[in-house]
Amino acid sequence: MAVIAAAYVAALAAAAAWLVWGPDTGRLWLDTLIADVAGTAVVFAFSRVYRNSSFYDAYWSVVPPLLFVYWWSQSPDADAVRCALIAVAVGYWAIRLTGNWLYAFPGLHHEDWRYPMFRERAGRWEFVVDLVAIHLIPTLQVFLAMLPVYVAVTTPGRGWMWLTAMAFVIAVTAVTLELVADVQMHRFVAARSPGEVMDRGLWAWSRHPNYFGECGFWVALALFGVAASPGDAWWLFAGALAMLAMFLGASIPMMETRSLARRPGYQDVIDRVSRFVPRPPRKARV
């Protein structure tokens, strides 16, 4: 944990150095994007030295609140009420996700099972895949999904306060759903029998309630942006849609293929429980 903390301190120092001493592009969002990529490069360097790409895992939840705070500090005309609600929503999300990572982190001997698979499939291009697919693309994806917050923070005026309130409620509800799903899964893992599958609590209504809540959170951030600048609604959901595409097109299929290979009883869960959107389970087949 100390090594990973050192990696993140170095990454944030590199990002801060760019923002303080780097050339000014004249665009706040571009300055922070470059700083974000610089921090990612530092984390990638640690990943290569320690041969463990899971150094990057917590970067997903550590950087967004820092982006928000910096944008707010550089926006003297930001609406205080809207920013306060965003601060609570993003802070709640970051604490939940980072806390879940800390709880489950077993040490540097562990690496997310997907990363070695990506590198092995890449063959001689494994360095490029490690840099781009495992590190840079997630950074760009999260940054894209945070742009509605940038719009919400840098756009003066109250905008549509009713939509701001709705976005806040959706964000808090989505993160709470993720938190409950995490707790239920951790309790199940601690007491499960070999080969047993999770199909209780929220997991009886959705096979991936945590991913559903995660997508709900990013939709809420898009709504914060729309509330501040309704005319930009046509592009503000791009990041949320990218998140949805990632979960539905990549993360969930990979998780389910692995679960079926390791737990044959998971097929029964697939037959009864919704894949993504929570709903009452079907009756078991006779």
C-alpha positions as CSV (number, residue, x, y, z in Angstrom):
1,M,0.0,0.0,0.0
2,A,2.9,2.4,0.7
3,V,4.4,1.7,-2.7
4,I,1.1,2.5,-4.4
5,A,0.6,5.6,-2.3
6,A,4.1,6.7,-3.4
7,A,3.1,6.1,-7.0
8,Y,0.1,8.3,-6.7
9,V,1.9,11.1,-4.9
10,A,4.4,11.1,-7.7
11,A,1.6,11.0,-10.3
12,L,-0.2,13.9,-8.7
13,A,3.1,15.8,-8.3
14,A,3.7,15.4,-12.1
15,A,0.1,16.6,-12.8
16,A,0.5,19.6,-10.5
17,A,3.9,20.5,-12.0
18,W,2.3,20.7,-15.4
19,L,-0.5,22.9,-14.1
20,V,1.9,25.3,-12.3
21,W,4.9,25.4,-14.6
22,G,3.7,24.0,-17.9
23,P,2.8,26.2,-20.8
24,D,-0.8,27.6,-20.6
25,T,-2.9,26.3,-23.5
26,G,-5.6,29.0,-22.7
27,R,-8.2,26.3,-22.1
28,L,-8.7,25.0,-18.6
29,W,-10.1,21.7,-19.7
30,L,-7.1,21.0,-22.0
31,D,-4.6,22.0,-19.3
32,T,-6.2,19.5,-16.9
33,L,-6.4,16.8,-19.5
34,I,-2.7,17.1,-20.2
35,A,-2.0,17.0,-16.4
36,D,-4.2,13.9,-16.1
37,V,-2.3,12.1,-18.9
38,A,1.0,13.1,-17.2
39,G,-0.2,11.5,-14.0
40,T,-1.3,8.4,-15.8
41,A,2.2,8.1,-17.4
42,V,3.8,8.1,-13.9
43,V,1.4,5.4,-12.8
44,F,2.2,3.4,-15.9
45,A,5.9,3.7,-15.2
46,F,5.3,2.2,-11.7
47,S,3.2,-0.5,-13.3
48,R,6.0,-1.5,-15.6
49,V,8.7,-1.5,-12.9
50,Y,6.6,-3.7,-10.6
51,R,5.1,-5.7,-13.5
52,N,1.6,-5.1,-12.1
53,S,-0.9,-3.0,-14.0
54,S,-3.3,-2.9,-11.1
55,F,-1.3,0.1,-9.9
56,Y,-3.8,1.9,-12.1
57,D,-7.0,0.6,-10.5
58,A,-7.6,3.3,-7.9
59,Y,-6.7,6.1,-10.4
60,W,-10.3,5.8,-11.7
61,S,-11.7,7.1,-8.4
62,V,-8.9,9.3,-7.1
63,V,-8.6,11.7,-9.9
64,P,-12.2,12.9,-10.6
65,P,-12.7,14.7,-7.3
66,L,-9.3,16.4,-7.8
67,L,-10.4,17.5,-11.3
68,F,-13.6,18.9,-9.8
69,V,-11.8,20.8,-7.0
70,Y,-9.3,22.3,-9.4
71,W,-11.9,23.4,-11.9
72,W,-14.0,25.0,-9.1
73,S,-10.9,26.8,-7.8
74,Q,-10.3,28.3,-11.2
75,S,-14.0,29.4,-11.8
76,P,-14.8,32.5,-9.7
77,D,-18.3,32.8,-11.2
78,A,-19.3,29.2,-10.4
79,D,-22.7,28.7,-8.8
80,A,-22.0,27.8,-5.2
81,V,-25.1,25.7,-4.7
82,R,-24.6,23.6,-7.8
83,C,-20.9,23.1,-7.0
84,A,-21.7,22.1,-3.4
85,L,-24.1,19.4,-4.6
86,I,-21.6,18.1,-7.1
87,A,-19.0,18.0,-4.4
88,V,-21.1,15.8,-2.2
89,A,-22.0,13.5,-5.1
90,V,-18.5,13.1,-6.5
91,G,-17.0,12.9,-3.0
92,Y,-19.5,10.2,-2.0
93,W,-18.7,8.2,-5.2
94,A,-15.0,8.5,-4.8
95,I,-15.0,7.5,-1.1
96,R,-17.2,4.5,-1.9
97,L,-15.2,3.2,-4.8
98,T,-11.8,3.9,-3.3
99,G,-12.9,2.4,0.0
100,N,-14.1,-0.7,-1.8
101,W,-10.7,-1.0,-3.5
102,L,-8.8,-0.6,-0.2
103,Y,-11.0,-3.2,1.5
104,A,-10.4,-5.8,-1.3
105,F,-6.7,-5.0,-2.0
106,P,-4.6,-8.1,-1.0
107,G,-1.2,-6.7,-1.9
108,L,1.1,-6.3,-4.9
109,H,1.1,-10.0,-5.5
110,H,-2.4,-9.5,-6.9
111,E,-3.2,-8.2,-10.4
112,D,-6.6,-7.9,-12.0
113,W,-7.1,-11.1,-14.0
114,R,-7.9,-9.2,-17.2
115,Y,-4.6,-7.4,-17.5
116,P,-2.3,-10.4,-18.1
117,M,-4.9,-11.7,-20.5
118,F,-4.8,-8.5,-22.5
119,R,-1.0,-8.5,-22.6
120,E,-0.7,-12.1,-23.5
121,R,-3.1,-11.7,-26.4
122,A,-1.1,-8.6,-27.6
123,G,2.1,-10.6,-28.0
124,R,5.0,-8.3,-29.0
125,W,2.6,-5.3,-28.8
126,E,2.0,-5.9,-25.1
127,F,3.8,-2.7,-24.1
128,V,1.4,-0.7,-26.3
129,V,-1.6,-2.5,-25.0
130,D,-0.6,-2.0,-21.5
131,L,-0.1,1.7,-22.0
132,V,-3.1,2.5,-24.2
133,A,-5.8,-0.1,-23.3
134,I,-5.1,-0.5,-19.6
135,H,-3.9,3.1,-18.7
136,L,-4.6,5.8,-21.3
137,I,-8.1,4.8,-22.5
138,P,-9.6,4.6,-19.0
139,T,-8.1,7.9,-18.2
140,L,-9.6,9.5,-21.3
141,Q,-12.9,7.8,-20.7
142,V,-13.2,9.1,-17.2
143,F,-12.1,12.6,-18.3
144,L,-14.8,12.5,-21.0
145,A,-17.4,11.5,-18.5
146,M,-16.3,14.3,-16.2
147,L,-16.6,17.0,-18.8
148,P,-20.3,17.7,-17.8
149,V,-18.9,18.6,-14.4
150,Y,-16.5,21.0,-16.1
151,V,-19.4,22.6,-17.9
152,A,-21.5,22.7,-14.6
153,V,-18.6,24.4,-12.7
154,T,-17.5,26.9,-15.4
155,T,-20.9,28.0,-16.5
156,P,-22.2,31.0,-14.4
157,G,-25.8,31.3,-13.2
158,R,-28.2,28.9,-11.6
159,G,-29.5,27.2,-14.7
160,W,-32.2,24.6,-14.2
161,M,-32.2,24.1,-10.4
162,W,-34.9,21.5,-10.6
163,L,-32.6,19.4,-12.8
164,T,-29.6,20.0,-10.6
165,A,-31.6,18.7,-7.7
166,M,-32.7,15.6,-9.7
167,A,-29.1,14.9,-10.8
168,F,-28.1,15.0,-7.1
169,V,-30.8,12.6,-6.1
170,I,-29.9,10.2,-8.9
171,A,-26.2,10.4,-8.1
172,V,-26.6,9.7,-4.4
173,T,-29.1,6.9,-5.1
174,A,-26.8,5.3,-7.7
175,V,-23.8,5.3,-5.4
176,T,-25.9,4.0,-2.4
177,L,-27.0,1.1,-4.6
178,E,-23.3,0.4,-5.4
179,L,-22.4,0.6,-1.7
180,V,-25.2,-1.9,-0.7
181,A,-24.2,-4.2,-3.5
182,D,-20.5,-4.1,-2.4
183,V,-21.4,-4.9,1.2
184,Q,-23.7,-7.8,0.2
185,M,-21.0,-9.2,-2.1
186,H,-18.2,-8.9,0.6
187,R,-20.4,-10.8,3.1
188,F,-21.2,-13.5,0.6
189,V,-17.6,-14.0,-0.4
190,A,-16.6,-14.3,3.3
191,A,-19.1,-17.1,3.9
192,R,-19.6,-18.8,0.6
193,S,-19.1,-22.5,-0.1
194,P,-16.9,-23.6,-3.1
195,G,-18.7,-23.1,-6.4
196,E,-21.6,-21.2,-4.7
197,V,-23.0,-18.2,-6.8
198,M,-24.3,-14.9,-5.5
199,D,-28.1,-14.5,-6.1
200,R,-29.4,-12.7,-3.1
201,G,-30.1,-9.2,-2.1
202,L,-29.6,-6.7,-4.9
203,W,-27.8,-9.5,-6.8
204,A,-31.1,-11.4,-7.0
205,W,-32.5,-8.5,-9.1
206,S,-29.5,-7.8,-11.3
207,R,-26.4,-9.9,-12.0
208,H,-24.3,-6.6,-12.0
209,P,-26.1,-4.1,-9.7
210,N,-22.7,-2.4,-9.0
211,Y,-22.3,-1.7,-12.7
212,F,-25.8,-0.4,-13.0
213,G,-25.2,2.0,-10.2
214,E,-21.9,3.1,-11.7
215,C,-23.7,4.0,-15.0
216,G,-26.4,5.8,-13.1
217,F,-23.7,7.9,-11.4
218,W,-22.2,9.0,-14.7
219,V,-25.7,9.8,-16.1
220,A,-26.3,12.0,-13.0
221,L,-23.1,13.9,-13.8
222,A,-24.3,14.5,-17.4
223,L,-27.5,15.9,-15.9
224,F,-25.5,18.3,-13.8
225,G,-24.0,19.6,-17.0
226,V,-27.3,19.9,-18.8
227,A,-28.8,21.7,-15.9
228,A,-26.1,24.4,-16.1
229,S,-26.0,24.6,-19.9
230,P,-29.1,23.1,-21.6
231,G,-27.8,24.0,-25.1
232,D,-24.9,21.5,-24.7
233,A,-27.2,18.6,-23.9
234,W,-26.5,17.1,-27.3
235,W,-22.9,16.0,-26.3
236,L,-22.9,16.0,-22.5
237,F,-24.1,12.3,-22.4
238,A,-21.1,11.1,-24.5
239,G,-19.1,10.0,-21.4
240,A,-22.0,8.2,-19.8
241,L,-22.7,6.4,-23.0
242,A,-19.1,5.4,-23.3
243,M,-19.3,4.0,-19.8
244,L,-22.4,2.1,-20.7
245,A,-20.8,0.7,-23.8
246,M,-17.8,-0.4,-21.8
247,F,-19.8,-2.3,-19.2
248,L,-22.3,-3.9,-21.6
249,G,-19.9,-4.6,-24.4
250,A,-16.7,-5.6,-22.5
251,S,-16.8,-5.8,-18.7
252,I,-20.0,-7.8,-18.3
253,P,-19.4,-10.3,-21.1
254,M,-15.8,-11.0,-19.8
255,M,-17.0,-11.4,-16.2
256,E,-19.8,-13.7,-17.2
257,T,-17.6,-15.9,-19.3
258,R,-15.2,-16.3,-16.4
259,S,-18.0,-17.0,-13.9
260,L,-19.5,-19.7,-16.1
261,A,-16.1,-21.3,-16.5
262,R,-15.5,-21.3,-12.7
263,R,-19.0,-21.9,-11.4
264,P,-21.3,-24.1,-13.6
265,G,-24.2,-23.1,-11.3
266,Y,-24.0,-19.5,-12.7
267,Q,-26.0,-20.6,-15.7
268,D,-29.0,-20.9,-13.4
269,V,-28.5,-17.3,-12.3
270,I,-28.3,-16.2,-15.9
271,D,-31.6,-17.9,-16.6
272,R,-33.4,-16.2,-13.7
273,V,-31.7,-12.8,-13.0
274,S,-31.7,-9.7,-15.1
275,R,-28.3,-9.0,-16.7
276,F,-28.1,-5.3,-15.9
277,V,-31.3,-3.3,-15.1
278,P,-32.7,-4.5,-11.7
279,R,-36.1,-6.3,-11.9
280,P,-37.8,-9.1,-10.0
281,P,-36.1,-12.5,-10.8
282,R,-37.8,-15.1,-13.0
283,K,-39.0,-18.3,-11.5
284,A,-36.6,-21.2,-11.7
285,R,-37.2,-23.6,-14.5
286,V,-38.6,-26.9,-13.5
